[in-house]
Amino acid sequence: MSSVHWFGPDIAGDLVAVAYTTGAAAPREIRIRPELYARMVAQLPPGIRPTVADRHLIGAWPGVPVVVDPALPEAPGFEVVRARPGATAA
């Protein structure tokens, strides 16, 4: 008999995974609907929460800017804005 383990959604982890998809251009920013942003911040551990909530950065240093955008469609509720091909990092 095997047991199935299920963990709740990890919005921040999922966004970072999408942002750094192998073969995709580097993420420039992540745009997210306000309600999804609020849920994401609420589920973050207290030690990480200030980085996202106060500085609007997510992911490994230096982080990807997170921009709250109520104009995004409800599904999926976010978009990753990527660097243009051939652009150099600032």
N, C-alpha and C positions, 0 to 999 in steps of 0.2 A: 504494500500500500504506500503510495507516495502522497506527500502532503503538498498542497499548493499554497504558496505564500504570495500575498498580494499587498502591495504598498499603495497608499493613496497617490494621487497625481503629484508629480514634481514639476510644476510649471516652469520654474527657473531652470531646472536641469534640462527639460525638454526644449526650451527656447535656446539655451546655449548649444545643445546638440544640433538643432536645426541651423543655427548661425554658423557653426563650424563644420558643416557637411563637407566630407571629403570631396575634393574636386571643384568645389564652389569658390567663387571669389570671396575675399575676406569681408567679414561683416563691418559695415560702417556705423550702423545703428539698428536697434530693434524698436519698432513702433508697436504699441500695444493699446488695446481699448482700456478705458479707466477701470471697469469692473474686473477685468482679468488681471490688471496690474494690482488692484487692491487684494484680490485673492492670492496672488503670487507673494506679495509682501507679507501677508498675514501668515502664510505657511513657512516662511523662512525662519531658521534658528535666530535667536536674539543677537548672536555675535555677527551674523551676516546681514541682518535686516538694515542696519544704518548705512551700509555701503550702497544698497539698492535704493532705499527710501530717501536718503539724504543726498547722495551724490549721483543717483540715477545711473549707476553702472552695474553690469552683470557679467559674470564669468571671470576667468583668471586675469590677473594683472596684465595690462592696465585696465581691462574691462571694456565692454561694449556699451556705449551710451543707450539708455532706455528712454524713449520719448512716448509720453501718454498722448494718444490720438483718438478722440471720440468719433472721428469721421471714418475710421476703419470699419469694414463690414463685421457683423457679429461673429461670423465663422470664417476663418479660424480665430479671428480676434487679434491677430498680430501679423506683422510682416517684417522680414529682414531686408534692410536696405544694404546693398553690397557696394563695395568699391568698384569703380569702372575698371575693365580689363586694362592692364598695363599701367595703372596708377601706382605710384609709390606711396608707402605709408608716410604719414606726416609725423 
